[in-house]
Amino acid sequence: TLNFNAGLILFVLWPVIHLLRRSLVVRDQTVLKSELFCLSHCYIWLGFMSLMAHKEERFMFVVYPLIAAVAGLALDDAVAVFGSLASPLLGRKFSAKVACSLALLGATVAVALSLSRIWLLVSGFSAPFSIYTELSSQLTMYGRRFGLLGLPVSVCVGKEWYRFPSSFFMDEVPK
């Protein structure tokens, strides 16, 4: 859920933003109950998962599409509320352009944050693979230089035992 960054904030704030839109822009309360009822299970699921002591993402992925959809609804409602509040000051057309520009800027920042997080995760979690690749070449080089090829070498990994695939980058001898 960390990659949702701004989307998760919009998801949480959607009921408030939607109530503002209904009171300022639409002034029609007939559809409000059905909209809130249809999307309430997202909030119930998120509430239950937040209360659990041991959170696992495999239980959260079910509501990810709904979080994204509700964040989109919240962004649409926020643009409408901003346009409604700013139209007396800026004019109707200009306030709509400013609201859409702000929404596009916010979406761009959210995408940039998500991409930077993805890049950091990939570069951070690929470190053991590059270390073991370099370790294998270093052990081979020192083994040739000092005549230790063929002798068993132990490599202590400590807490890294769960990164088993990284050991595939080492030769058979230094295990």
Secondary structure, 3 states (H helix, E strand, C coil): CHHHHHHHHHHHHHHHHHHHHHHHHHCCCCCHHHHHHHHHHHHHHHHHHHHCCCCCHHHHHHHHHHHHHHHHHHHHHHHHHHHHHHHHHHCHHHHHHHHHHHHHHHHHHHHHHHHHHHHHHHHHHCHHHHHHHHHHHHHHHHHHHHCCCCCCCCCCCHHHHHCHHHHHHCCCCCC
